[in-house]
Amino acid sequence: MAIVRYHIRLSKQRTTISLDKTLSDLIALKLGFKPNTTKAHTTVRKRLEHITAPYLTYHQEWFHKPSQFVMEKIILDLVVKKLSDQYCDYNYKNTLTDDQE
């Protein structure tokens, strides 16, 4: 399995994210770029930063596992909104149930 590395800024920290090449290619295609080009790499990096930015002020889970944090957010961005919303609702309900146990 091929990996693509992106140097992105999470909050005020610069970090390296490892992303599966298939996910990287899918993001590039979704954004209208041919995968494996410099332009696509730059655009995907900016998209990764854009997608994760809203979460950085509220959650700190990215601090210890930034690649996993970014990968979850990018997968949810790739799937259709309805499915993404269903997943977030399910995940939120399970978090509440786990906290009550």
LUMDO-436077 format. One record per atom (N, C-alpha, C, CB): residue number from 1; atom name; x, y, z. Coordinates in Angstrom, 3 decimals. Glycine has a CB too. Example, Ala and Ser with C-alpha at 12.3 -4.5 7.8 and 13.67 -1.06 7.14 Angstrom:
<sites>
(1; 'N'; (13.190; -5.690; 7.800))
(1; 'CA'; (12.300; -4.500; 7.800))
(1; 'C'; (13.200; -3.300; 7.800))
(1; 'CB'; (11.308; -4.473; 9.046))
(2; 'N'; (12.850; -2.250; 7.080))
(2; 'CA'; (13.670; -1.060; 7.140))
(2; 'C'; (12.900; 0.030; 7.870))
(2; 'CB'; (14.084; -0.598; 5.725))
</sites>
This chain:
<sites>
(1; 'N'; (0.839; -1.163; 0.000))
(1; 'CA'; (0.000; 0.000; 0.000))
(1; 'C'; (0.896; 1.242; 0.000))
(1; 'CB'; (-0.961; -0.011; 1.214))
(2; 'N'; (0.643; 2.125; -0.932))
(2; 'CA'; (1.448; 3.344; -1.050))
(2; 'C'; (0.920; 4.429; -0.115))
(2; 'CB'; (1.453; 3.852; -2.506))
(3; 'N'; (1.837; 5.214; 0.380))
(3; 'CA'; (1.520; 6.302; 1.311))
(3; 'C'; (1.998; 7.618; 0.707))
(3; 'CB'; (2.178; 6.060; 2.713))
(4; 'N'; (1.209; 8.660; 0.891))
(4; 'CA'; (1.592; 10.007; 0.466))
(4; 'C'; (1.706; 10.852; 1.729))
(4; 'CB'; (0.548; 10.627; -0.558))
(5; 'N'; (2.783; 11.607; 1.828))
(5; 'CA'; (2.991; 12.452; 3.010))
(5; 'C'; (2.678; 13.907; 2.676))
(5; 'CB'; (4.445; 12.321; 3.533))
(6; 'N'; (1.992; 14.542; 3.615))
(6; 'CA'; (1.653; 15.960; 3.485))
(6; 'C'; (2.160; 16.691; 4.711))
(6; 'CB'; (0.116; 16.166; 3.312))
(7; 'N'; (2.758; 17.837; 4.496))
(7; 'CA'; (3.187; 18.703; 5.589))
(7; 'C'; (2.104; 19.755; 5.750))
(7; 'CB'; (4.605; 19.356; 5.313))
(8; 'N'; (1.334; 19.616; 6.838))
(8; 'CA'; (0.219; 20.533; 7.032))
(8; 'C'; (0.332; 21.237; 8.380))
(8; 'CB'; (-1.116; 19.783; 6.931))
(9; 'N'; (-0.465; 22.272; 8.524))
(9; 'CA'; (-0.505; 23.024; 9.766))
(9; 'C'; (-1.800; 22.671; 10.488))
(9; 'CB'; (-0.399; 24.561; 9.505))
(10; 'N'; (-1.673; 22.093; 11.676))
(10; 'CA'; (-2.801; 21.817; 12.550))
(10; 'C'; (-2.702; 22.783; 13.717))
(10; 'CB'; (-2.816; 20.321; 13.035))
(11; 'N'; (-3.683; 23.659; 13.795))
(11; 'CA'; (-3.643; 24.740; 14.776))
(11; 'C'; (-2.391; 25.556; 14.470))
(11; 'CB'; (-3.638; 24.189; 16.267))
(12; 'N'; (-1.499; 25.693; 15.436))
(12; 'CA'; (-0.274; 26.464; 15.186))
(12; 'C'; (0.927; 25.556; 14.983))
(12; 'CB'; (-0.005; 27.422; 16.342))
(13; 'N'; (0.676; 24.250; 14.964))
(13; 'CA'; (1.759; 23.291; 14.808))
(13; 'C'; (1.821; 22.772; 13.376))
(13; 'CB'; (1.587; 22.128; 15.786))
(14; 'N'; (3.027; 22.662; 12.885))
(14; 'CA'; (3.249; 22.059; 11.572))
(14; 'C'; (3.567; 20.586; 11.808))
(14; 'CB'; (4.414; 22.787; 10.777))
(15; 'N'; (2.913; 19.723; 11.052))
(15; 'CA'; (3.114; 18.296; 11.248))
(15; 'C'; (3.057; 17.567; 9.907))
(15; 'CB'; (2.061; 17.728; 12.217))
(16; 'N'; (3.558; 16.352; 9.891))
(16; 'CA'; (3.522; 15.523; 8.695))
(16; 'C'; (2.408; 14.501; 8.849))
(16; 'CB'; (4.890; 14.825; 8.448))
(17; 'N'; (1.567; 14.413; 7.834))
(17; 'CA'; (0.450; 13.476; 7.818))
(17; 'C'; (0.724; 12.416; 6.759))
(17; 'CB'; (-0.901; 14.209; 7.543))
(18; 'N'; (0.531; 11.163; 7.118))
(18; 'CA'; (0.646; 10.064; 6.166))
(18; 'C'; (-0.758; 9.666; 5.750))
(18; 'CB'; (1.425; 8.848; 6.776))
(19; 'N'; (-1.008; 9.680; 4.454))
(19; 'CA'; (-2.334; 9.379; 3.934))
(19; 'C'; (-2.212; 8.306; 2.856))
(19; 'CB'; (-3.016; 10.660; 3.371))
(20; 'N'; (-3.106; 7.347; 2.891))
(20; 'CA'; (-3.129; 6.311; 1.873))
(20; 'C'; (-3.238; 6.958; 0.495))
(20; 'CB'; (-4.298; 5.326; 2.115))
(21; 'N'; (-2.480; 6.450; -0.479))
(21; 'CA'; (-2.456; 7.033; -1.817))
(21; 'C'; (-3.832; 7.026; -2.469))
(21; 'CB'; (-1.471; 6.286; -2.691))
(22; 'N'; (-4.620; 5.997; -2.210))
(22; 'CA'; (-5.968; 5.942; -2.789))
(22; 'C'; (-6.813; 7.105; -2.288))
(22; 'CB'; (-6.652; 4.603; -2.449))
(23; 'N'; (-6.749; 7.382; -0.986))
(23; 'CA'; (-7.489; 8.529; -0.448))
(23; 'C'; (-6.987; 9.829; -1.054))
(23; 'CB'; (-7.368; 8.580; 1.082))
(24; 'N'; (-5.685; 9.955; -1.173))
(24; 'CA'; (-5.100; 11.153; -1.765))
(24; 'C'; (-5.589; 11.345; -3.198))
(24; 'CB'; (-3.568; 11.073; -1.733))
(25; 'N'; (-5.599; 10.256; -3.966))
(25; 'CA'; (-6.072; 10.321; -5.352))
(25; 'C'; (-7.548; 10.687; -5.429))
(25; 'CB'; (-5.835; 8.989; -6.053))
(26; 'N'; (-8.362; 10.112; -4.532))
(26; 'CA'; (-9.797; 10.412; -4.520))
(26; 'C'; (-10.061; 11.887; -4.207))
(26; 'CB'; (-10.513; 9.525; -3.495))
(27; 'N'; (-9.308; 12.441; -3.273))
(27; 'CA'; (-9.465; 13.863; -2.942))
(27; 'C'; (-9.112; 14.711; -4.159))
(27; 'CB'; (-8.575; 14.255; -1.726))
(28; 'N'; (-7.983; 14.390; -4.791))
(28; 'CA'; (-7.558; 15.147; -5.971))
(28; 'C'; (-8.625; 15.097; -7.059))
(28; 'CB'; (-6.226; 14.600; -6.511))
(29; 'N'; (-9.159; 13.915; -7.320))
(29; 'CA'; (-10.193; 13.773; -8.339))
(29; 'C'; (-11.453; 14.548; -7.971))
(29; 'CB'; (-10.529; 12.303; -8.545))
(30; 'N'; (-11.846; 14.473; -6.699))
(30; 'CA'; (-13.032; 15.214; -6.246))
(30; 'C'; (-12.844; 16.716; -6.459))
(30; 'CB'; (-13.319; 14.921; -4.754))
(31; 'N'; (-11.615; 17.183; -6.293))
(31; 'CA'; (-11.326; 18.612; -6.452))
(31; 'C'; (-11.056; 18.993; -7.909))
(31; 'CB'; (-10.131; 18.999; -5.595))
(32; 'N'; (-11.093; 18.003; -8.805))
(32; 'CA'; (-10.949; 18.286; -10.231))
(32; 'C'; (-9.515; 18.283; -10.744))
(32; 'CB'; (-11.553; 19.597; -10.527))
(33; 'N'; (-8.628; 17.590; -10.043))
(33; 'CA'; (-7.224; 17.541; -10.452))
(33; 'C'; (-6.796; 16.127; -10.788))
(33; 'CB'; (-6.330; 18.105; -9.358))
(34; 'N'; (-5.855; 16.016; -11.685))
(34; 'CA'; (-5.261; 14.727; -12.018))
(34; 'C'; (-4.340; 14.340; -10.855))
(34; 'CB'; (-4.473; 14.785; -13.393))
(35; 'N'; (-4.534; 13.141; -10.274))
(35; 'CA'; (-3.660; 12.713; -9.175))
(35; 'C'; (-2.187; 12.655; -9.597))
(35; 'CB'; (-4.103; 11.343; -8.659))
(36; 'N'; (-1.318; 12.648; -8.631))
(36; 'CA'; (0.126; 12.504; -8.830))
(36; 'C'; (0.772; 13.693; -9.533))
(36; 'CB'; (0.400; 11.263; -9.618))
(37; 'N'; (0.187; 14.868; -9.401))
(37; 'CA'; (0.806; 16.074; -9.942))
(37; 'C'; (1.110; 17.019; -8.795))
(37; 'CB'; (-0.111; 16.757; -10.997))
(38; 'N'; (2.030; 17.925; -9.015))
(38; 'CA'; (2.388; 18.901; -7.991))
(38; 'C'; (1.189; 19.748; -7.604))
(38; 'CB'; (3.525; 19.793; -8.477))
(39; 'N'; (0.421; 20.162; -8.611))
(39; 'CA'; (-0.772; 20.979; -8.368))
(39; 'C'; (-1.788; 20.221; -7.510))
(39; 'CB'; (-1.418; 21.401; -9.705))
(40; 'N'; (-1.979; 18.944; -7.802))
(40; 'CA'; (-2.905; 18.123; -7.022))
(40; 'C'; (-2.419; 17.990; -5.579))
(40; 'CB'; (-3.064; 16.729; -7.663))
(41; 'N'; (-1.123; 17.750; -5.396))
(41; 'CA'; (-0.562; 17.600; -4.051))
(41; 'C'; (-0.787; 18.874; -3.228))
(41; 'CB'; (0.949; 17.272; -4.128))
(42; 'N'; (-0.517; 20.026; -3.826))
(42; 'CA'; (-0.700; 21.303; -3.146))
(42; 'C'; (-2.165; 21.530; -2.797))
(42; 'CB'; (-0.181; 22.449; -4.015))
(43; 'N'; (-3.043; 21.219; -3.727))
(43; 'CA'; (-4.473; 21.416; -3.512))
(43; 'C'; (-5.005; 20.467; -2.439))
(43; 'CB'; (-5.240; 21.213; -4.823))
(44; 'N'; (-4.561; 19.224; -2.454))
(44; 'CA'; (-4.989; 18.257; -1.435))
(44; 'C'; (-4.500; 18.706; -0.059))
(44; 'CB'; (-4.455; 16.833; -1.764))
(45; 'N'; (-3.269; 19.168; 0.036))
(45; 'CA'; (-2.741; 19.654; 1.312))
(45; 'C'; (-3.611; 20.785; 1.857))
(45; 'CB'; (-1.283; 20.135; 1.148))
(46; 'N'; (-3.964; 21.729; 0.998))
(46; 'CA'; (-4.818; 22.846; 1.424))
(46; 'C'; (-6.193; 22.345; 1.861))
(46; 'CB'; (-4.968; 23.875; 0.286))
(47; 'N'; (-6.705; 21.341; 1.153))
(47; 'CA'; (-8.012; 20.780; 1.513))
(47; 'C'; (-7.951; 20.088; 2.870))
(47; 'CB'; (-8.488; 19.789; 0.437))
(48; 'N'; (-6.866; 19.376; 3.135))
(48; 'CA'; (-6.697; 18.721; 4.433))
(48; 'C'; (-6.716; 19.753; 5.554))
(48; 'CB'; (-5.382; 17.917; 4.468))
(49; 'N'; (-6.008; 20.846; 5.358))
(49; 'CA'; (-5.988; 21.907; 6.369))
(49; 'C'; (-7.370; 22.534; 6.533))
(49; 'CB'; (-4.961; 22.987; 5.992))
(50; 'N'; (-8.056; 22.750; 5.419))
(50; 'CA'; (-9.386; 23.372; 5.457))
(50; 'C'; (-10.408; 22.486; 6.182))
(50; 'CB'; (-9.871; 23.663; 4.029))
(51; 'N'; (-10.378; 21.196; 5.897))
(51; 'CA'; (-11.342; 20.270; 6.490))
(51; 'C'; (-11.122; 20.120; 7.989))
(51; 'CB'; (-11.251; 18.907; 5.814))
(52; 'N'; (-9.884; 20.115; 8.423))
(52; 'CA'; (-9.607; 19.891; 9.840))
(52; 'C'; (-9.686; 21.164; 10.681))
(52; 'CB'; (-8.245; 19.276; 9.994))
(53; 'N'; (-9.577; 22.318; 10.064))
(53; 'CA'; (-9.542; 23.590; 10.808))
(53; 'C'; (-10.695; 23.778; 11.785))
(53; 'CB'; (-9.540; 24.731; 9.844))
(54; 'N'; (-11.948; 23.499; 11.414))
(54; 'CA'; (-13.046; 23.740; 12.360))
(54; 'C'; (-12.976; 22.898; 13.630))
(54; 'CB'; (-14.350; 23.480; 11.681))
(55; 'N'; (-12.297; 21.769; 13.583))
(55; 'CA'; (-12.251; 20.860; 14.725))
(55; 'C'; (-11.127; 21.185; 15.709))
(55; 'CB'; (-12.094; 19.447; 14.238))
(56; 'N'; (-10.174; 21.955; 15.287))
(56; 'CA'; (-8.969; 22.135; 16.093))
(56; 'C'; (-9.197; 22.954; 17.353))
(56; 'CB'; (-7.908; 22.787; 15.271))
(57; 'N'; (-10.184; 23.815; 17.344))
(57; 'CA'; (-10.433; 24.613; 18.544))
(57; 'C'; (-11.277; 23.858; 19.557))
(57; 'CB'; (-11.116; 25.917; 18.176))
(58; 'N'; (-11.977; 22.810; 19.114))
(58; 'CA'; (-12.872; 22.084; 20.007))
(58; 'C'; (-12.327; 20.748; 20.487))
(58; 'CB'; (-14.167; 21.860; 19.326))
(59; 'N'; (-11.535; 20.102; 19.686))
(59; 'CA'; (-11.045; 18.759; 20.010))
(59; 'C'; (-9.517; 18.759; 19.999))
(59; 'CB'; (-11.600; 17.704; 19.003))
(60; 'N'; (-8.961; 17.959; 20.886))
(60; 'CA'; (-7.515; 17.849; 20.918))
(60; 'C'; (-7.040; 16.429; 20.597))
(60; 'CB'; (-6.997; 18.276; 22.277))
(61; 'N'; (-7.952; 15.561; 20.106))
(61; 'CA'; (-7.548; 14.180; 19.816))
(61; 'C'; (-6.492; 14.095; 18.725))
(61; 'CB'; (-8.755; 13.362; 19.412))
(62; 'N'; (-6.407; 15.101; 17.893))
(62; 'CA'; (-5.425; 15.110; 16.807))
(62; 'C'; (-4.004; 15.195; 17.345))
(62; 'CB'; (-5.693; 16.277; 15.858))
(63; 'N'; (-3.830; 15.677; 18.549))
(63; 'CA'; (-2.503; 15.953; 19.075))
(63; 'C'; (-1.630; 14.701; 19.121))
(63; 'CB'; (-2.611; 16.555; 20.459))
(64; 'N'; (-2.204; 13.576; 19.524))
(64; 'CA'; (-1.414; 12.348; 19.661))
(64; 'C'; (-1.425; 11.479; 18.408))
(64; 'CB'; (-1.925; 11.544; 20.823))
(65; 'N'; (-2.460; 11.608; 17.597))
(65; 'CA'; (-2.576; 10.789; 16.385))
(65; 'C'; (-3.072; 11.659; 15.238))
(65; 'CB'; (-3.535; 9.580; 16.613))
(66; 'N'; (-2.252; 12.580; 14.761))
(66; 'CA'; (-2.733; 13.517; 13.730))
(66; 'C'; (-3.126; 12.851; 12.419))
(66; 'CB'; (-1.678; 14.540; 13.451))
(67; 'N'; (-2.408; 11.812; 11.993))
(67; 'CA'; (-2.754; 11.155; 10.725))
(67; 'C'; (-4.130; 10.504; 10.795))
(67; 'CB'; (-1.699; 10.103; 10.363))
(68; 'N'; (-4.433; 9.846; 11.912))
(68; 'CA'; (-5.729; 9.204; 12.066))
(68; 'C'; (-6.844; 10.245; 12.129))
(68; 'CB'; (-5.745; 8.329; 13.323))
(69; 'N'; (-6.597; 11.335; 12.821))
(69; 'CA'; (-7.578; 12.410; 12.924))
(69; 'C'; (-7.906; 12.975; 11.545))
(69; 'CB'; (-7.059; 13.523; 13.846))
(70; 'N'; (-6.886; 13.279; 10.775))
(70; 'CA'; (-7.084; 13.844; 9.436))
(70; 'C'; (-7.747; 12.815; 8.522))
(70; 'CB'; (-5.733; 14.310; 8.833))
(71; 'N'; (-7.336; 11.548; 8.630))
(71; 'CA'; (-7.915; 10.517; 7.773))
(71; 'C'; (-9.422; 10.381; 8.023))
(71; 'CB'; (-7.211; 9.168; 8.010))
(72; 'N'; (-9.838; 10.399; 9.278))
(72; 'CA'; (-11.275; 10.311; 9.577))
(72; 'C'; (-12.024; 11.479; 8.950))
(72; 'CB'; (-11.515; 10.285; 11.102))
(73; 'N'; (-11.501; 12.680; 9.096))
(73; 'CA'; (-12.176; 13.869; 8.564))
(73; 'C'; (-12.231; 13.836; 7.038))
(73; 'CB'; (-11.464; 15.146; 9.035))
(74; 'N'; (-11.200; 13.351; 6.397))
(74; 'CA'; (-11.167; 13.338; 4.936))
(74; 'C'; (-12.100; 12.250; 4.383))
(74; 'CB'; (-9.723; 13.114; 4.433))
(75; 'N'; (-12.198; 11.115; 5.054))
(75; 'CA'; (-13.132; 10.077; 4.615))
(75; 'C'; (-14.555; 10.603; 4.706))
(75; 'CB'; (-12.972; 8.790; 5.464))
(76; 'N'; (-14.882; 11.267; 5.811))
(76; 'CA'; (-16.224; 11.834; 5.956))
(76; 'C'; (-16.489; 12.903; 4.906))
(76; 'CB'; (-16.405; 12.422; 7.354))
(77; 'N'; (-15.468; 13.605; 4.478))
(77; 'CA'; (-15.628; 14.609; 3.429))
(77; 'C'; (-15.860; 13.962; 2.060))
(77; 'CB'; (-14.398; 15.515; 3.379))
(78; 'N'; (-15.280; 12.793; 1.852))
(78; 'CA'; (-15.402; 12.117; 0.560))
(78; 'C'; (-16.763; 11.451; 0.361))
(78; 'CB'; (-14.313; 11.083; 0.424))
(79; 'N'; (-17.340; 10.928; 1.447))
(79; 'CA'; (-18.625; 10.246; 1.295))
(79; 'C'; (-19.740; 11.266; 1.157))
(79; 'CB'; (-18.898; 9.312; 2.489))
(80; 'N'; (-20.859; 10.817; 0.679))
(80; 'CA'; (-21.993; 11.728; 0.516))
(80; 'C'; (-22.415; 12.272; 1.876))
(80; 'CB'; (-23.182; 11.012; -0.178))
(81; 'N'; (-22.917; 13.482; 1.889))
(81; 'CA'; (-23.243; 14.175; 3.139))
(81; 'C'; (-24.218; 13.378; 4.006))
(81; 'CB'; (-23.832; 15.545; 2.835))
(82; 'N'; (-25.222; 12.758; 3.404))
(82; 'CA'; (-26.208; 12.022; 4.188))
(82; 'C'; (-25.548; 10.892; 4.977))
(82; 'CB'; (-27.303; 11.460; 3.274))
(83; 'N'; (-24.660; 10.140; 4.334))
(83; 'CA'; (-23.970; 9.050; 5.005))
(83; 'C'; (-23.033; 9.591; 6.079))
(83; 'CB'; (-23.191; 8.205; 3.994))
(84; 'N'; (-22.354; 10.669; 5.783))
(84; 'CA'; (-21.460; 11.297; 6.754))
(84; 'C'; (-22.229; 11.745; 7.992))
(84; 'CB'; (-20.735; 12.492; 6.121))
(85; 'N'; (-23.397; 12.360; 7.788))
(85; 'CA'; (-24.228; 12.806; 8.915))
(85; 'C'; (-24.704; 11.619; 9.750))
(85; 'CB'; (-25.440; 13.609; 8.405))
(86; 'N'; (-25.092; 10.529; 9.083))
(86; 'CA'; (-25.532; 9.333; 9.800))
(86; 'C'; (-24.399; 8.781; 10.670))
(86; 'CB'; (-26.019; 8.257; 8.807))
(87; 'N'; (-23.199; 8.751; 10.114))
(87; 'CA'; (-22.042; 8.255; 10.866))
(87; 'C'; (-21.764; 9.132; 12.083))
(87; 'CB'; (-20.798; 8.198; 9.963))
(88; 'N'; (-21.800; 10.445; 11.897))
(88; 'CA'; (-21.533; 11.370; 13.006))
(88; 'C'; (-22.587; 11.220; 14.096))
(88; 'CB'; (-21.497; 12.827; 12.501))
(89; 'N'; (-23.858; 11.087; 13.714))
(89; 'CA'; (-24.925; 10.866; 14.698))
(89; 'C'; (-24.706; 9.566; 15.459))
(89; 'CB'; (-26.297; 10.844; 14.010))
(90; 'N'; (-24.398; 8.499; 14.733))
(90; 'CA'; (-24.144; 7.201; 15.358))
(90; 'C'; (-22.963; 7.280; 16.328))
(90; 'CB'; (-23.875; 6.134; 14.283))
(91; 'N'; (-21.892; 7.899; 15.883))
(91; 'CA'; (-20.692; 8.011; 16.689))
(91; 'C'; (-20.966; 8.839; 17.949))
(91; 'CB'; (-19.556; 8.637; 15.869))
(92; 'N'; (-21.706; 9.921; 17.807))
(92; 'CA'; (-22.042; 10.788; 18.938))
(92; 'C'; (-22.905; 10.031; 19.951))
(92; 'CB'; (-22.777; 12.060; 18.449))
(93; 'N'; (-23.897; 9.295; 19.483))
(93; 'CA'; (-24.769; 8.529; 20.385))
(93; 'C'; (-23.978; 7.467; 21.124))
(93; 'CB'; (-25.920; 7.877; 19.605))
(94; 'N'; (-23.042; 6.820; 20.445))
(94; 'CA'; (-22.211; 5.803; 21.113))
(94; 'C'; (-21.297; 6.437; 22.147))
(94; 'CB'; (-21.375; 5.029; 20.085))
(95; 'N'; (-20.824; 7.636; 21.895))
(95; 'CA'; (-19.973; 8.333; 22.866))
(95; 'C'; (-20.768; 8.622; 24.133))
(95; 'CB'; (-19.412; 9.651; 22.267))
(96; 'N'; (-22.011; 9.051; 23.970))
(96; 'CA'; (-22.866; 9.326; 25.127))
(96; 'C'; (-23.132; 8.047; 25.916))
(96; 'CB'; (-24.197; 9.960; 24.678))
(97; 'N'; (-23.398; 6.965; 25.231))
(97; 'CA'; (-23.663; 5.680; 25.883))
(97; 'C'; (-22.427; 5.205; 26.626))
(97; 'CB'; (-24.106; 4.624; 24.853))
(98; 'N'; (-21.249; 5.312; 26.024))
(98; 'CA'; (-19.999; 4.894; 26.654))
(98; 'C'; (-19.702; 5.705; 27.897))
(98; 'CB'; (-18.848; 5.013; 25.675))
(99; 'N'; (-20.009; 7.005; 27.869))
(99; 'CA'; (-19.743; 7.876; 29.006))
(99; 'C'; (-20.657; 7.549; 30.190))
(99; 'CB'; (-19.915; 9.336; 28.600))
(100; 'N'; (-21.835; 7.023; 29.903))
(100; 'CA'; (-22.802; 6.743; 30.964))
(100; 'C'; (-22.546; 5.412; 31.646))
(100; 'CB'; (-24.201; 6.761; 30.407))
(101; 'N'; (-21.748; 4.573; 31.044))
(101; 'CA'; (-21.482; 3.241; 31.623))
(101; 'C'; (-20.472; 3.309; 32.720))
(101; 'CB'; (-21.002; 2.276; 30.563))
</sites>
